[in-house]
Amino acid sequence: MIPGYQEEVGGHCKTVYQSEFRRGKEKRLIAVISGDDIEPNQRVKTGIRIARHLSETLNPDLVIVQVADHRGPSTRAKLRGSAIGAEIVYAPVPTKSLAVSQPWEVRYVNTVAASSGYYFGDRVDMPQTEIEALAHEIEKVSGCDGDMVEAEAETVAAAGHSEPAKPAGH
């Protein structure tokens, strides 16, 4: 390694949106994060790290993490489709969730993000063995470090509203 040269680490992210809700008796959590990972493999690795962190700290039965590019859209309504570069579904105990039959499901777009932050390319469903190998590579399970976006994450309650309902007036 050349003195003074530091390799770009990546893996930085900010939680844009997070929602906890129940589906029957099942506790589910969805989080959308924006990050600076360029390569698909790194986006997946960051998503797996965040999914494991959320699972360990909030104990849901099912965690869904969607990874967007930090240059892409930042509003919840626009964070869909080609704005999502990877989606990680994690059920620590798959038998407790009706949504999955195995612990991990990972889908990603096999390309780098365009300068607009959108992903245009082929979608890949990652095999379970590759997911587990990638999950074992993660040394430190931690949440987003928050250095990518300045605003607070929008946390939505089970009712699905981020703000309290306004009283009806005449």
Secondary structure as the mmCIF struct_conf table of DSSP 4:
data_model
#
loop_
_struct_conf.conf_type_id
_struct_conf.id
_struct_conf.beg_label_comp_id
_struct_conf.beg_label_asym_id
_struct_conf.beg_label_seq_id
_struct_conf.end_label_comp_id
_struct_conf.end_label_asym_id
_struct_conf.end_label_seq_id
TURN_TY1_P TURN_TY1_P1 PRO A 3 GLY A 4
STRN STRN1 CYS A 13 ARG A 23
TURN_TY1_P TURN_TY1_P2 GLY A 24 LYS A 25
STRN STRN2 GLU A 26 GLY A 35
BEND BEND1 GLU A 39 GLU A 39
HELX_RH_AL_P HELX_RH_AL_P1 PRO A 40 LEU A 58
BEND BEND2 ASP A 61 ASP A 61
STRN STRN3 LEU A 62 ASP A 69
TURN_TY1_P TURN_TY1_P3 HIS A 70 ARG A 71
BEND BEND3 GLY A 72 GLY A 72
BEND BEND4 THR A 75 THR A 75
HELX_RH_3T_P HELX_RH_3T_P1 ARG A 76 LYS A 78
BEND BEND5 ARG A 80 ARG A 80
HELX_RH_3T_P HELX_RH_3T_P2 GLY A 81 ALA A 83
STRN STRN4 ILE A 84 TYR A 90
BEND BEND6 PRO A 92 VAL A 93
HELX_RH_3T_P HELX_RH_3T_P3 PRO A 94 LYS A 96
BEND BEND7 LEU A 98 ALA A 99
BEND BEND8 SER A 101 PRO A 103
STRN STRN5 TRP A 104 VAL A 109
BEND BEND9 ASN A 110 THR A 111
HELX_LH_PP_P HELX_LH_PP_P1 VAL A 112 ALA A 114
TURN_TY1_P TURN_TY1_P4 SER A 115 SER A 116
BEND BEND10 GLY A 117 GLY A 117
BEND BEND11 GLY A 121 GLY A 121
STRN STRN6 ARG A 123 ASP A 125
HELX_RH_AL_P HELX_RH_AL_P2 GLN A 128 GLU A 137
BEND BEND12 MET A 148 MET A 148
BEND BEND13 ALA A 151 ALA A 151
HELX_LH_PP_P HELX_LH_PP_P2 GLU A 152 ALA A 153
STRN STRN7 GLU A 154 VAL A 156
TURN_TY1_P TURN_TY1_P5 ALA A 158 ALA A 159
BEND BEND14 GLY A 160 GLY A 160
BEND BEND15 SER A 162 GLU A 163
HELX_LH_PP_P HELX_LH_PP_P3 PRO A 164 ALA A 168
#
